């Protein structure tokens, strides 16, 4: 009986921790422009509605250029650079090797996230 009670308490604690986590929204954008492929992903737990709307807008534009923009619940691994961005109160991940040595200021300059 004590084991059952301990398991119930542990389950309740785990539920509290997972309930406190804010949902994470991401927009994973892949484009191919004149033989140059780019890949960026933005994620936030604060401005989720804003990022979802932006991703829908990017999706329509990306399709015209043979790319994709997909809303999700987190950016994939394999990035070469991560930059905090106040515009979405979150992070933007860069996956192109050419972006690895660039500054976040340069990468985020003129961004429309």
C-alpha positions in Angstrom: 0.0 0.0 0.0 2.9 2.4 0.8 4.4 1.7 -2.6 1.1 2.6 -4.3 0.9 5.8 -2.3 4.5 6.8 -3.2 3.8 6.1 -6.9 0.7 8.3 -6.7 2.6 11.1 -5.1 5.4 10.9 -7.7 2.9 10.9 -10.4 1.2 14.0 -9.0 4.6 15.8 -8.8 5.4 14.9 -12.4 2.0 16.2 -13.5 2.7 19.5 -11.7 6.0 19.9 -13.5 4.7 19.1 -16.9 1.6 21.3 -16.4 3.9 24.3 -15.7 5.8 24.1 -19.0 4.6 26.6 -21.5 3.8 25.2 -25.0 6.6 25.7 -27.5 5.7 26.8 -31.1 8.2 26.7 -34.0 8.3 27.6 -37.6 10.8 25.5 -39.7 11.5 27.3 -43.0 13.5 25.6 -45.9 14.0 27.5 -49.2 15.9 26.9 -52.4 16.9 30.0 -54.2 18.9 29.8 -57.4 20.7 26.6 -56.3 21.3 27.9 -52.8 19.4 26.2 -50.1 18.6 27.9 -46.8 17.2 26.5 -43.6 16.1 28.5 -40.5 13.7 27.8 -37.7 12.3 30.1 -35.1 10.7 29.0 -31.8 9.0 30.7 -28.9 6.8 29.9 -25.9 5.5 33.4 -25.5 4.4 34.8 -28.8 3.0 31.5 -30.1 0.0 32.9 -32.0 2.2 35.5 -33.7 4.7 32.9 -34.8 1.9 30.6 -36.1 0.5 33.4 -38.2 4.0 34.3 -39.5 4.5 30.7 -40.4 1.3 30.5 -42.4 2.4 33.6 -44.3 5.9 32.1 -44.9 4.4 28.9 -46.1 2.4 30.6 -48.8 5.6 32.5 -50.0 7.9 29.5 -49.6 5.7 27.3 -51.9 6.1 29.9 -54.7 9.8 29.4 -54.4 9.8 25.6 -54.0 10.3 25.7 -50.2 8.4 24.9 -47.1 7.4 26.5 -43.8 6.0 24.2 -41.2 4.6 25.0 -37.8 5.7 22.6 -35.1 6.5 22.2 -31.4 10.2 22.8 -31.5 13.1 23.2 -33.9 15.1 20.2 -35.1 18.7 19.6 -34.1 21.6 19.9 -36.4 21.8 23.7 -36.3 25.1 25.6 -36.6 24.0 28.8 -34.9 21.4 29.9 -32.4 20.4 33.5 -31.8 18.0 35.0 -29.3 15.5 37.3 -31.0 13.4 39.8 -29.0 10.9 40.1 -31.9 9.4 36.7 -31.1 10.8 36.5 -27.5 12.5 33.3 -28.5 15.3 31.8 -30.6 16.1 31.5 -34.3 18.2 28.5 -35.4 20.4 28.6 -38.5 21.3 25.4 -40.3 23.5 26.5 -43.2 27.2 26.0 -42.7 27.9 29.5 -44.2 26.0 31.0 -41.2 28.2 29.4 -38.5 30.7 32.2 -38.4 28.3 35.1 -38.8 27.3 37.2 -35.9 23.7 37.1 -34.7 23.4 40.8 -35.5 24.2 40.1 -39.1 22.0 37.0 -39.3 19.0 38.8 -37.7 19.5 42.1 -39.6 16.3 42.8 -41.6 14.6 39.6 -40.4 10.8 39.6 -40.6 10.2 37.1 -37.8 
